[in-house]
């Protein structure tokens, strides 16, 4: 406990080591280490290995707890100061971050060391909660200056540091013994003698004097903002027992549940009441061991899953299924074949013949009423009030911040009814937002989520029209009778259907939406009549490649919480005629700030020699400026393509991007226009 011990830049040695070893992040640029035990010396070595200059090691003892480690550090030019008490951390303006550490020693008085972080190794308290729940007792060992567990039930075994073992060999040995004892309790003979190693906890905890600093801010409980003086005041107010101190001051009642404050509080109470820490004890530990989720209190935590009406057909066809949100969907249909080859063949199938994809998981909303068009005008960025009956129009949805949150299409069935699709993962939110907003607007419109009511199949490829004609229909499927971005309702293959001519693949495409009970029958019928045209099902992975070749984005993959239409080059989706829609004001304000990034297409030839994937960094002048959102090898184009956020200055075709691959190697990628495939839209409009 010392003044300003809550400043950013003060961290435990274990936290500093986790940053360096687990995340490869230096905790700062100039370090001081407080080595209350040998862990401080280990952390100091790690800091040096990570290239962090070490100002000094402050050791509260008169001599090193590990002379070998101390000698090693001295030989590496590290200064060690003995008999040290840390008195204060000095912060930058407004106490925002550590800039220096003030200390005192009996020999040299006070001093200060400039640094930007202090690494503290002060000791341990065992994770005693679960053993205490099982009936164990907690005692205080004066020699090791820490709480120890006793009176363990016969069938309960503790190993490692919680049992007081800190040397590596002792920790491993205690684990073997605990495991063998558990095995014997289960009726097995593990063959290990129960000879415990010597405990090594002596000297692991350092007790600095706990007198309150005259200027305060020496925090005992960081959760509850309690200082040393607060605990002392609780005792002086008559609450001499730890349980009462806890309830009076709220110490240990925060999220950490006393894990960092329990021992320090017990020490203060002991000093103030003239008792030992063992006599003061610890507060009662009650279940649960950790925080409980609200969902646990709500009931059984089953993972929800959903199957489309065509699920059995996918299983029978040997599809490799994958979870997408709550749905199980076919990833590919290759069975045990080579996955990459299978997916490539499915892409080639769609480009050359015809494929069909189960898109029943798409969100589906019925918007009905005299204000249906005006309502969609407010919800989405494009104009729908004057959308002709029978036309299909793209829908882009923003939030109040002007960020893209969903997209889909709206098919106008009549003057008063629209059939609107949303993305699989966002439909619940879109439906809820629509209900909430209309509660405020009070428009004459009825909104229904009909996702589960309809099965949907996308038939796509050069032969798609021939396949649908073979089904038999009362709908004119000719190019003139059923143009691109139109919708028709009727009967096809004996099934009542709503059909939309839209395409995510870049090929001639039809989405067939039928009542769920007709879904499986229509799927089987399509396979039957489509066989002469080479029709086969394809999976999600091929669909993602097909859409990337066409330059279509996926909401949530190519967008994040900040993505705007301008960043996505989707200004064409913003109506200039409408005076209002959700997010319009924010879009105009953000437009005045200018772009800091832009999504662009890039390509690499196959021999680029790096492993590339989503989230790989885009660099400019050696600094991250964006990241890859989508990338794949295009079987159609014979090269790697992708989408990435980049500096707007680099996002124009002909420029180049510096991309860092998964293994750290960097490569230059050429910026090219999207779509990569059929930029004139000749194939999907034929």
C-alpha positions as semicolon CSV with decimal commas, in nm:
position;residue;x (nm);y (nm);z (nm)
1;X;0,000;0,000;0,000
2;X;0,152;0,332;-0,107
3;X;0,018;0,664;-0,226
4;X;-0,126;0,660;-0,581
5;X;-0,097;0,283;-0,606
6;X;-0,396;0,290;-0,844
7;X;-0,225;0,485;-1,123
8;X;-0,218;0,333;-1,471
9;X;0,128;0,186;-1,520
10;X;0,135;-0,002;-1,187
11;X;0,084;-0,372;-1,246
12;X;0,155;-0,708;-1,091
13;X;0,454;-0,903;-1,215
14;X;0,224;-1,177;-1,340
15;X;0,032;-0,922;-1,549
16;X;0,352;-0,782;-1,699
17;X;0,474;-1,131;-1,785
18;X;0,138;-1,225;-1,940
19;X;0,150;-0,916;-2,161
20;X;0,499;-1,003;-2,281
21;X;0,482;-1,381;-2,306
22;X;0,121;-1,431;-2,413
23;X;0,049;-1,119;-2,619
24;X;0,402;-1,007;-2,719
25;X;0,327;-0,658;-2,580
26;X;0,578;-0,459;-2,376
27;X;0,413;-0,316;-2,061
28;X;0,601;0,013;-2,102
29;X;0,921;0,186;-2,212
30;X;1,104;0,235;-1,881
31;X;1,049;0,002;-1,585
32;X;1,107;-0,012;-1,210
33;X;1,054;-0,351;-1,043
34;X;0,954;-0,394;-0,679
35;X;1,085;-0,742;-0,591
36;X;0,904;-0,841;-0,273
37;X;0,997;-1,198;-0,368
38;X;1,195;-1,376;-0,636
39;X;0,911;-1,336;-0,890
40;X;1,023;-0,975;-0,919
41;X;1,363;-1,093;-1,038
42;X;1,204;-1,328;-1,292
43;X;0,990;-1,040;-1,422
44;X;1,300;-0,820;-1,444
45;X;1,473;-1,078;-1,663
46;X;1,168;-1,098;-1,889
47;X;1,159;-0,719;-1,918
48;X;1,524;-0,711;-2,023
49;X;1,466;-0,988;-2,278
50;X;1,172;-0,788;-2,419
51;X;1,397;-0,485;-2,466
52;X;1,248;-0,276;-2,184
53;X;1,512;-0,059;-2,011
54;X;1,522;-0,136;-1,637
55;X;1,584;0,167;-1,415
56;X;1,626;-0,035;-1,094
57;X;1,505;-0,323;-0,883
58;X;1,372;-0,225;-0,541
59;X;1,416;-0,508;-0,291
60;X;1,259;-0,462;0,057
61;X;1,497;-0,721;0,205
62;X;1,852;-0,665;0,321
63;X;1,976;-0,937;0,086
64;X;1,850;-1,109;-0,227
65;X;1,605;-1,397;-0,187
66;X;1,782;-1,559;-0,483
67;X;2,148;-1,462;-0,505
68;X;2,194;-1,630;-0,845
69;X;1,919;-1,423;-1,002
70;X;2,048;-1,104;-0,838
71;X;2,399;-1,170;-0,965
72;X;2,271;-1,234;-1,315
73;X;2,088;-0,902;-1,318
74;X;2,381;-0,705;-1,175
75;X;2,604;-0,851;-1,447
76;X;2,354;-0,720;-1,701
77;X;2,392;-0,369;-1,563
78;X;2,080;-0,355;-1,346
79;X;2,089;-0,147;-1,028
80;X;1,947;-0,316;-0,715
81;X;1,848;-0,101;-0,414
82;X;1,806;-0,286;-0,081
83;X;1,589;-0,224;0,229
84;X;1,343;-0,024;0,020
85;X;0,996;0,098;0,112
86;X;0,787;0,238;-0,174
87;X;0,611;0,550;-0,047
88;X;0,446;0,709;-0,348
89;X;0,388;0,690;-0,720
90;X;0,410;1,026;-0,896
91;X;0,176;1,080;-1,189
92;X;0,161;1,291;-1,499
93;X;-0,068;1,595;-1,519
94;X;-0,402;1,502;-1,371
95;X;-0,255;1,180;-1,224
96;X;-0,318;0,999;-1,551
97;X;-0,009;0,777;-1,559
98;X;0,304;0,687;-1,365
99;X;0,604;0,912;-1,428
100;X;0,818;0,830;-1,122
101;X;0,837;0,619;-0,805
102;X;0,935;0,769;-0,469
103;X;1,099;0,539;-0,212
104;X;1,292;0,544;0,115
105;X;1,573;0,338;0,266
106;X;1,723;0,343;0,621
107;X;2,069;0,405;0,479
108;X;2,006;0,670;0,215
109;X;1,676;0,833;0,306
110;X;1,430;0,917;0,029
111;X;1,478;0,904;-0,345
112;X;1,287;0,896;-0,672
113;X;1,321;0,701;-0,996
114;X;1,174;0,816;-1,325
115;X;0,978;0,545;-1,509
116;X;0,652;0,488;-1,695
117;X;0,554;0,166;-1,517
118;X;0,614;-0,014;-1,188
119;X;0,608;-0,394;-1,182
120;X;0,515;-0,527;-0,837
121;X;0,583;-0,874;-0,696
122;X;0,444;-0,870;-0,343
123;X;0,310;-1,219;-0,275
124;X;0,010;-1,448;-0,291
125;X;-0,312;-1,551;-0,125
126;X;-0,428;-1,903;-0,211
127;X;-0,754;-1,957;-0,398
128;X;-0,921;-2,083;-0,085
129;X;-1,286;-2,040;-0,183
130;X;-1,362;-2,388;-0,320
131;X;-1,177;-2,579;-0,045
132;X;-1,362;-2,374;0,218
133;X;-1,691;-2,462;0,050
134;X;-1,592;-2,827;0,097
135;X;-1,523;-2,782;0,469
136;X;-1,154;-2,687;0,485
137;X;-1,024;-2,425;0,729
138;X;-0,810;-2,122;0,659
139;X;-0,520;-2,044;0,893
140;X;-0,244;-1,787;0,886
141;X;0,117;-1,905;0,879
142;X;0,347;-1,643;1,033
143;X;0,660;-1,797;0,879
144;X;0,540;-1,771;0,518
145;X;0,321;-1,467;0,594
146;X;0,028;-1,611;0,402
147;X;-0,296;-1,796;0,458
148;X;-0,277;-2,174;0,435
149;X;-0,546;-2,439;0,404
150;X;-0,597;-2,702;0,671
151;X;-0,855;-2,957;0,778
152;X;-0,906;-3,063;0,417
153;X;-1,170;-3,334;0,365
154;X;-1,021;-3,675;0,292
155;X;-1,136;-3,673;-0,071
156;X;-1,021;-3,317;-0,141
157;X;-0,666;-3,256;-0,266
158;X;-0,485;-2,926;-0,324
159;X;-0,169;-2,892;-0,532
160;X;0,071;-2,625;-0,651
161;X;0,097;-2,274;-0,512
162;X;-0,243;-2,297;-0,342
163;X;-0,087;-2,567;-0,125
164;X;0,225;-2,359;-0,054
165;X;0,459;-2,501;-0,322
166;X;0,634;-2,253;-0,549
167;X;0,950;-2,428;-0,672
168;X;0,878;-2,586;-1,010
169;X;0,978;-2,940;-0,910
170;X;0,774;-2,915;-0,590
171;X;0,472;-2,786;-0,782
172;X;0,492;-3,074;-1,030
173;X;0,545;-3,328;-0,754
174;X;0,247;-3,200;-0,556
175;X;0,034;-3,234;-0,868
176;X;0,143;-3,594;-0,919
177;X;0,068;-3,677;-0,557
178;X;-0,273;-3,509;-0,563
179;X;-0,360;-3,692;-0,885
180;X;-0,247;-4,025;-0,743
181;X;-0,450;-3,968;-0,426
182;X;-0,759;-3,889;-0,634
183;X;-0,700;-4,203;-0,840
184;X;-0,673;-4,414;-0,524
185;X;-0,996;-4,260;-0,399
186;X;-1,162;-4,375;-0,724
187;X;-1,035;-4,729;-0,674
188;X;-0,719;-4,722;-0,886
189;X;-0,358;-4,778;-0,785
190;X;-0,144;-4,497;-0,927
191;X;0,175;-4,638;-0,776
192;X;0,306;-4,308;-0,640
193;X;0,413;-4,286;-0,273
194;X;0,246;-3,999;-0,087
195;X;0,570;-3,822;0,010
196;X;0,515;-3,449;-0,013
197;X;0,795;-3,212;-0,115
198;X;0,913;-2,943;0,120
199;X;0,692;-2,637;0,118
200;X;0,858;-2,336;-0,044
201;X;0,630;-2,051;0,052
202;X;0,866;-1,898;0,309
203;X;0,948;-1,545;0,207
204;X;0,705;-1,536;-0,087
205;X;0,490;-1,262;0,072
206;X;0,631;-0,920;0,155
207;X;0,466;-0,712;0,426
208;X;0,530;-0,342;0,384
209;X;0,420;-0,119;0,671
210;X;0,052;-0,029;0,640
211;X;0,045;0,315;0,802
212;X;-0,190;0,550;0,620
213;X;-0,020;0,802;0,394
214;X;-0,076;1,160;0,507
215;X;-0,214;1,254;0,165
216;X;-0,421;0,939;0,119
217;X;-0,483;0,755;-0,210
218;X;-0,314;0,439;-0,071
219;X;-0,579;0,197;-0,187
220;X;-0,655;-0,133;-0,015
221;X;-0,956;-0,222;-0,233
222;X;-0,943;-0,095;-0,590
223;X;-1,302;-0,207;-0,661
224;X;-1,454;-0,007;-0,377
225;X;-1,201;0,282;-0,369
226;X;-1,114;0,209;-0,005
227;X;-0,790;0,350;0,138
228;X;-0,589;0,245;0,444
229;X;-0,752;0,523;0,647
230;X;-1,100;0,387;0,563
231;X;-1,022;0,049;0,717
232;X;-0,865;0,217;1,021
233;X;-1,169;0,442;1,059
234;X;-1,397;0,138;1,054
235;X;-1,204;-0,012;1,346
236;X;-1,200;0,317;1,538
237;X;-1,578;0,339;1,489
238;X;-1,610;0,018;1,690
239;X;-1,606;-0,251;1,420
240;X;-1,314;-0,461;1,536
241;X;-1,415;-0,792;1,374
242;X;-1,330;-0,847;1,011
243;X;-1,684;-0,953;0,912
244;X;-1,816;-0,625;1,056
245;X;-1,541;-0,421;0,894
246;X;-1,640;-0,578;0,562
247;X;-2,006;-0,486;0,600
248;X;-1,935;-0,139;0,734
249;X;-1,678;-0,041;0,471
250;X;-1,784;-0,274;0,180
251;X;-1,423;-0,395;0,150
252;X;-1,409;-0,715;-0,057
253;X;-1,763;-0,674;-0,189
254;X;-1,662;-0,569;-0,542
255;X;-1,609;-0,788;-0,849
256;X;-1,276;-0,925;-0,721
257;X;-1,446;-1,051;-0,403
258;X;-1,148;-0,969;-0,182
259;X;-0,885;-1,146;-0,389
260;X;-0,647;-0,851;-0,370
261;X;-0,775;-0,685;-0,051
262;X;-0,848;-0,964;0,200
263;X;-0,499;-1,014;0,339
264;X;-0,416;-0,643;0,351
265;X;-0,743;-0,570;0,533
266;X;-0,677;-0,846;0,786
267;X;-0,331;-0,702;0,852
268;X;-0,469;-0,351;0,913
269;X;-0,739;-0,479;1,147
270;X;-0,480;-0,692;1,331
271;X;-0,246;-0,395;1,378
272;X;-0,528;-0,167;1,495
273;X;-0,666;-0,421;1,747
274;X;-0,335;-0,556;1,879
275;X;-0,390;-0,908;1,745
276;X;-0,215;-1,136;1,500
277;X;-0,347;-1,188;1,149
278;X;-0,422;-1,547;1,241
279;X;-0,642;-1,430;1,527
280;X;-0,828;-1,185;1,303
281;X;-0,886;-1,452;1,039
282;X;-1,066;-1,403;0,711
283;X;-1,425;-1,332;0,611
284;X;-1,652;-1,624;0,534
285;X;-1,624;-1,749;0,179
286;X;-1,960;-1,837;0,028
287;X;-2,063;-1,982;-0,308
288;X;-2,033;-1,905;-0,590
289;X;-1,658;-1,910;-0,652
290;X;-1,690;-1,667;-0,945
291;X;-1,953;-1,431;-1,087
292;X;-2,273;-1,589;-1,216
293;X;-2,420;-1,505;-1,555
294;X;-2,772;-1,367;-1,561
295;X;-2,852;-1,643;-1,809
296;X;-2,770;-1,902;-1,544
297;X;-3,024;-1,745;-1,311
298;X;-3,278;-1,748;-1,594
299;X;-3,271;-2,126;-1,631
300;X;-3,096;-2,412;-1,815
301;X;-2,828;-2,281;-2,049
302;X;-2,893;-2,492;-2,358
303;X;-2,720;-2,386;-2,680
304;X;-3,002;-2,312;-2,924
305;X;-2,988;-2,455;-3,274
306;X;-3,221;-2,450;-3,572
307;X;-3,263;-2,665;-3,881
308;X;-3,411;-2,546;-4,208
309;X;-3,696;-2,741;-4,371
310;X;-3,436;-2,886;-4,611
311;X;-3,192;-3,004;-4,342
312;X;-3,261;-3,376;-4,392
313;X;-3,181;-3,343;-4,764
314;X;-2,841;-3,192;-4,682
315;X;-2,759;-3,473;-4,439
316;X;-2,862;-3,737;-4,694
317;X;-2,639;-3,571;-4,955
318;X;-2,335;-3,598;-4,724
319;X;-2,302;-3,225;-4,663
320;X;-2,044;-3,101;-4,415
321;X;-2,256;-2,890;-4,178
322;X;-2,141;-2,587;-3,982
323;X;-2,318;-2,363;-3,728
324;X;-2,408;-2,014;-3,850
325;X;-2,562;-1,827;-3,561
326;X;-2,836;-2,058;-3,438
327;X;-2,863;-2,245;-3,770
328;X;-2,685;-2,553;-3,903
329;X;-2,596;-2,497;-4,268
330;X;-2,404;-2,691;-4,538
331;X;-2,042;-2,576;-4,569
332;X;-1,983;-2,797;-4,874
333;X;-2,107;-3,125;-5,022
334;X;-1,776;-3,302;-5,075
335;X;-1,801;-3,563;-4,801
336;X;-1,448;-3,696;-4,741
337;X;-1,303;-3,541;-5,058
338;X;-1,031;-3,277;-5,046
339;X;-1,205;-2,969;-4,907
340;X;-1,027;-2,709;-5,119
341;X;-1,092;-2,907;-5,438
342;X;-1,455;-2,962;-5,345
343;X;-1,521;-2,594;-5,286
344;X;-1,341;-2,500;-5,608
345;X;-1,560;-2,747;-5,801
346;X;-1,874;-2,596;-5,646
347;X;-1,766;-2,248;-5,757
348;X;-1,696;-2,377;-6,109
349;X;-2,036;-2,548;-6,110
350;X;-2,217;-2,217;-6,053
351;X;-2,006;-2,028;-6,305
352;X;-2,047;-2,291;-6,577
353;X;-2,380;-2,465;-6,521
354;X;-2,619;-2,419;-6,228
355;X;-2,613;-2,458;-5,853
356;X;-2,864;-2,425;-5,574
357;X;-2,817;-2,305;-5,218
358;X;-3,047;-2,335;-4,919
359;X;-3,101;-1,973;-4,807
360;X;-3,395;-2,044;-4,576
361;X;-3,203;-1,887;-4,287
362;X;-3,237;-1,540;-4,440
363;X;-3,446;-1,312;-4,224
364;X;-3,791;-1,248;-4,370
365;X;-4,025;-0,967;-4,266
366;X;-4,377;-0,888;-4,377
367;X;-4,449;-0,513;-4,379
368;X;-4,817;-0,440;-4,441
369;X;-5,040;-0,134;-4,422
370;X;-5,111;0,196;-4,594
371;X;-4,785;0,344;-4,456
372;X;-4,567;0,043;-4,548
373;X;-4,366;0,227;-4,815
374;X;-4,325;0,541;-4,604
375;X;-4,217;0,328;-4,308
376;X;-3,944;0,157;-4,511
377;X;-3,835;0,500;-4,635
378;X;-3,756;0,594;-4,276
379;X;-3,592;0,262;-4,186
380;X;-3,373;0,216;-4,496
381;X;-3,154;0,453;-4,697
382;X;-3,310;0,394;-5,042
383;X;-3,653;0,514;-5,159
384;X;-3,939;0,265;-5,123
385;X;-4,258;0,472;-5,103
386;X;-4,264;0,509;-5,484
387;X;-4,115;0,167;-5,557
388;X;-4,332;0,005;-5,830
389;X;-4,529;-0,310;-5,745
390;X;-4,334;-0,615;-5,862
391;X;-3,994;-0,447;-5,826
392;X;-3,715;-0,558;-5,589
393;X;-3,493;-0,292;-5,432
394;X;-3,179;-0,315;-5,221
395;X;-3,217;-0,221;-4,853
396;X;-2,935;-0,068;-4,647
397;X;-2,997;-0,011;-4,276
398;X;-2,801;0,231;-4,057
399;X;-2,807;0,309;-3,687
400;X;-2,829;0,659;-3,537
401;X;-2,450;0,690;-3,565
402;X;-2,464;0,638;-3,941
403;X;-2,297;0,295;-3,924
404;X;-2,413;0,010;-4,147
405;X;-2,589;-0,259;-3,942
406;X;-2,779;-0,469;-4,200
407;X;-2,884;-0,511;-4,561
408;X;-3,132;-0,710;-4,766
409;X;-3,395;-0,655;-5,034
410;X;-3,756;-0,535;-5,038
411;X;-4,000;-0,694;-5,284
412;X;-4,317;-0,489;-5,326
413;X;-4,609;-0,731;-5,342
414;X;-4,881;-0,463;-5,356
415;X;-4,940;-0,098;-5,276
416;X;-4,972;-0,188;-4,910
417;X;-4,738;-0,487;-4,865
418;X;-4,363;-0,551;-4,885
419;X;-4,168;-0,874;-4,839
420;X;-3,832;-0,773;-4,689
421;X;-3,523;-0,989;-4,629
422;X;-3,254;-0,932;-4,367
423;X;-2,928;-1,107;-4,285
424;X;-2,941;-1,435;-4,092
425;X;-2,773;-1,299;-3,782
426;X;-2,938;-0,957;-3,765
427;X;-3,305;-1,024;-3,840
428;X;-3,404;-1,039;-3,471
429;X;-3,245;-0,700;-3,410
430;X;-3,395;-0,549;-3,726
431;X;-3,742;-0,673;-3,628
432;X;-3,704;-0,536;-3,274
433;X;-3,577;-0,200;-3,401
434;X;-3,869;-0,174;-3,641
435;X;-4,120;-0,238;-3,363
436;X;-3,946;0,007;-3,129
437;X;-3,924;0,285;-3,385
438;X;-4,283;0,247;-3,498
439;X;-4,394;0,271;-3,137
440;X;-4,253;0,623;-3,152
441;X;-4,364;0,706;-3,505
442;X;-4,716;0,561;-3,480
443;X;-4,742;0,480;-3,852
444;X;-5,021;0,267;-4,002
445;X;-4,815;-0,044;-4,056
446;X;-4,807;-0,404;-3,930
447;X;-4,468;-0,574;-3,893
448;X;-4,425;-0,951;-3,875
449;X;-4,117;-1,170;-3,853
450;X;-4,201;-1,454;-4,094
451;X;-3,852;-1,607;-4,111
452;X;-3,970;-1,948;-3,991
453;X;-4,272;-1,948;-4,223
454;X;-4,075;-1,965;-4,550
455;X;-3,811;-2,192;-4,695
456;X;-3,591;-2,032;-4,961
457;X;-3,367;-2,171;-5,236
458;X;-3,129;-1,974;-5,455
459;X;-3,094;-2,122;-5,805
460;X;-2,804;-1,959;-5,985
461;X;-2,583;-2,004;-6,291
462;X;-2,608;-1,973;-6,669
463;X;-2,863;-2,257;-6,685
464;X;-3,077;-2,131;-6,394
465;X;-3,366;-2,014;-6,619
466;X;-3,377;-2,346;-6,801
467;X;-3,396;-2,532;-6,468
468;X;-3,690;-2,320;-6,351
469;X;-3,867;-2,357;-6,685
470;X;-3,833;-2,735;-6,650
471;X;-4,019;-2,715;-6,317
472;X;-4,329;-2,580;-6,486
473;X;-4,480;-2,250;-6,371
474;X;-4,759;-2,000;-6,432
475;X;-4,494;-1,726;-6,415
476;X;-4,338;-1,582;-6,733
477;X;-3,969;-1,658;-6,678
478;X;-3,846;-1,500;-7,002
479;X;-3,590;-1,216;-6,980
480;X;-3,852;-0,963;-7,090
481;X;-4,130;-1,108;-6,874
482;X;-3,912;-1,136;-6,563
483;X;-3,625;-0,883;-6,573
484;X;-3,342;-0,844;-6,323
485;X;-3,440;-0,687;-5,986
486;X;-3,803;-0,788;-6,024
487;X;-4,022;-1,022;-5,824
488;X;-4,312;-1,247;-5,919
489;X;-4,566;-1,449;-5,721
490;X;-4,729;-1,763;-5,851
491;X;-4,691;-2,140;-5,865
492;X;-4,372;-2,320;-5,969
493;X;-4,314;-2,694;-5,957
494;X;-4,653;-2,727;-5,790
495;X;-4,549;-2,497;-5,501
496;X;-4,687;-2,151;-5,423
497;X;-4,386;-1,922;-5,445
498;X;-4,249;-1,571;-5,431
499;X;-3,958;-1,548;-5,672
500;X;-3,702;-1,265;-5,685
501;X;-3,445;-1,213;-5,961
502;X;-3,151;-1,106;-5,750
503;X;-2,798;-1,236;-5,735
504;X;-2,531;-1,266;-5,468
505;X;-2,315;-1,478;-5,699
506;X;-2,294;-1,250;-6,002
507;X;-2,472;-1,504;-6,222
508;X;-2,830;-1,530;-6,345
509;X;-3,007;-1,603;-6,015
510;X;-3,352;-1,663;-5,874
511;X;-3,452;-1,679;-5,509
512;X;-3,752;-1,907;-5,459
513;X;-3,939;-1,843;-5,133
514;X;-4,206;-2,103;-5,058
515;X;-4,407;-2,198;-4,747
516;X;-4,183;-2,403;-4,522
517;X;-4,384;-2,722;-4,572
518;X;-4,300;-2,711;-4,947
519;X;-3,925;-2,659;-4,898
520;X;-3,797;-3,017;-4,904
521;X;-4,029;-3,120;-5,190
522;X;-3,914;-2,826;-5,405
523;X;-3,548;-2,910;-5,332
524;X;-3,598;-3,269;-5,450
525;X;-3,794;-3,156;-5,755
526;X;-3,517;-2,912;-5,853
527;X;-3,255;-3,188;-5,834
528;X;-3,473;-3,406;-6,054
529;X;-3,553;-3,159;-6,332
530;X;-3,213;-2,989;-6,308
531;X;-3,005;-3,302;-6,362
532;X;-2,991;-3,261;-6,744
533;X;-2,849;-2,912;-6,691
534;X;-2,586;-3,023;-6,438
535;X;-2,768;-2,868;-6,138
536;X;-2,614;-2,962;-5,801
537;X;-2,624;-2,809;-5,452
538;X;-2,337;-2,594;-5,333
539;X;-2,237;-2,481;-4,983
540;X;-2,163;-2,167;-4,786
541;X;-1,790;-2,157;-4,857
542;X;-1,846;-2,158;-5,232
543;X;-2,114;-1,892;-5,184
544;X;-1,865;-1,669;-5,001
545;X;-1,611;-1,705;-5,280
546;X;-1,871;-1,637;-5,548
547;X;-1,989;-1,320;-5,375
548;X;-1,631;-1,202;-5,319
549;X;-1,552;-1,249;-5,687
550;X;-1,853;-1,026;-5,752
551;X;-1,738;-0,774;-5,488
552;X;-2,043;-0,805;-5,263
553;X;-1,991;-0,733;-4,892
554;X;-2,109;-0,941;-4,598
555;X;-2,245;-0,736;-4,309
556;X;-2,046;-0,817;-3,996
557;X;-1,749;-0,949;-4,192
558;X;-1,666;-0,660;-4,423
559;X;-1,822;-0,410;-4,184
560;X;-1,773;-0,327;-3,818
561;X;-1,947;-0,100;-3,570
562;X;-1,804;0,212;-3,739
563;X;-1,846;0,132;-4,111
564;X;-2,028;0,399;-4,314
565;X;-2,168;0,372;-4,668
566;X;-1,900;0,614;-4,787
567;X;-1,625;0,388;-4,651
568;X;-1,786;0,097;-4,838
569;X;-1,824;0,296;-5,165
570;X;-2,201;0,256;-5,128
571;X;-2,304;0,617;-5,164
572;X;-2,530;0,496;-5,449
573;X;-2,753;0,335;-5,182
574;X;-2,825;0,671;-5,011
575;X;-3,135;0,842;-5,145
576;X;-3,075;1,207;-5,227
577;X;-3,448;1,280;-5,249
578;X;-3,552;1,172;-4,898
579;X;-3,543;1,431;-4,623
580;X;-3,506;1,176;-4,344
581;X;-3,410;0,820;-4,261
582;X;-3,239;0,664;-3,960
583;X;-2,873;0,771;-3,963
584;X;-2,904;1,046;-4,227
585;X;-2,800;1,330;-3,995
586;X;-2,500;1,131;-3,868
587;X;-2,396;1,039;-4,224
588;X;-2,392;1,406;-4,324
589;X;-2,193;1,504;-4,012
590;X;-1,941;1,223;-4,058
591;X;-1,908;1,312;-4,424
592;X;-1,789;1,658;-4,327
593;X;-1,511;1,502;-4,119
594;X;-1,367;1,321;-4,419
595;X;-1,268;0,956;-4,459
596;X;-0,996;0,797;-4,246
597;X;-1,023;0,460;-4,420
598;X;-1,187;0,305;-4,724
599;X;-1,274;-0,049;-4,828
600;X;-1,102;-0,149;-5,149
601;X;-1,038;-0,456;-5,358
602;X;-0,693;-0,610;-5,398
603;X;-0,536;-0,900;-5,583
604;X;-0,230;-1,119;-5,543
605;X;-0,096;-1,384;-5,775
606;X;-0,087;-1,735;-5,628
607;X;0,288;-1,743;-5,567
608;X;0,280;-1,457;-5,315
609;X;0,431;-1,689;-5,051
610;X;0,239;-1,574;-4,742
611;X;-0,056;-1,709;-4,547
612;X;-0,330;-1,453;-4,581
613;X;-0,661;-1,440;-4,395
614;X;-0,921;-1,204;-4,257
615;X;-0,788;-0,952;-4,001
616;X;-0,434;-0,943;-4,146
617;X;-0,302;-0,588;-4,105
618;X;-0,274;-0,331;-4,384
619;X;0,030;-0,109;-4,322
620;X;0,134;0,237;-4,434
621;X;0,479;0,369;-4,346
622;X;0,515;0,072;-4,112
623;X;0,201;0,151;-3,910
624;X;-0,138;-0,029;-3,917
625;X;-0,401;0,170;-4,109
626;X;-0,654;-0,104;-4,183
627;X;-0,711;-0,475;-4,214
628;X;-0,823;-0,745;-4,454
629;X;-1,195;-0,822;-4,422
630;X;-1,232;-1,098;-4,683
631;X;-0,984;-1,294;-4,893
632;X;-0,970;-1,618;-5,089
633;X;-0,815;-1,785;-5,390
634;X;-1,055;-1,732;-5,680
635;X;-1,095;-2,049;-5,891
636;X;-1,262;-1,837;-6,160
637;X;-0,987;-1,574;-6,185
638;X;-0,690;-1,794;-6,092
639;X;-0,550;-1,556;-5,830
640;X;-0,594;-1,436;-5,472
641;X;-0,846;-1,157;-5,427
642;X;-0,978;-0,975;-5,125
643;X;-1,132;-0,670;-4,963
644;X;-0,947;-0,456;-4,709
645;X;-0,973;-0,127;-4,524
646;X;-0,688;0,100;-4,624
647;X;-0,581;0,462;-4,606
648;X;-0,803;0,651;-4,857
649;X;-0,488;0,764;-5,039
650;X;-0,404;0,399;-5,113
651;X;-0,758;0,277;-5,191
652;X;-0,770;0,385;-5,556
653;X;-0,717;0,126;-5,834
654;X;-0,356;0,107;-5,943
655;X;-0,220;0,176;-5,594
656;X;-0,059;-0,090;-5,377
657;X;-0,118;-0,211;-5,023
658;X;0,139;-0,344;-4,779
659;X;-0,022;-0,646;-4,608
660;X;0,128;-0,845;-4,322
661;X;0,043;-1,215;-4,339
662;X;-0,037;-1,457;-4,057
663;X;0,327;-1,554;-4,004
664;X;0,459;-1,195;-4,009
665;X;0,580;-1,186;-4,369
666;X;0,473;-0,878;-4,565
667;X;0,370;-0,852;-4,929
668;X;0,263;-0,583;-5,176
669;X;-0,093;-0,625;-5,307
670;X;-0,232;-0,445;-5,609
671;X;-0,548;-0,237;-5,557
672;X;-0,806;-0,320;-5,825
673;X;-1,169;-0,219;-5,884
674;X;-1,447;-0,433;-5,741
675;X;-1,629;-0,632;-5,866
676;X;-1,342;-0,854;-5,971
677;X;-1,573;-1,064;-6,192
678;X;-1,812;-0,939;-6,464
679;X;-1,786;-0,568;-6,373
680;X;-2,047;-0,481;-6,639
681;X;-2,312;-0,709;-6,477
682;X;-2,380;-0,876;-6,808
683;X;-2,418;-1,228;-6,667
684;X;-2,669;-1,163;-6,389
685;X;-2,884;-0,939;-6,610
686;X;-2,904;-1,173;-6,911
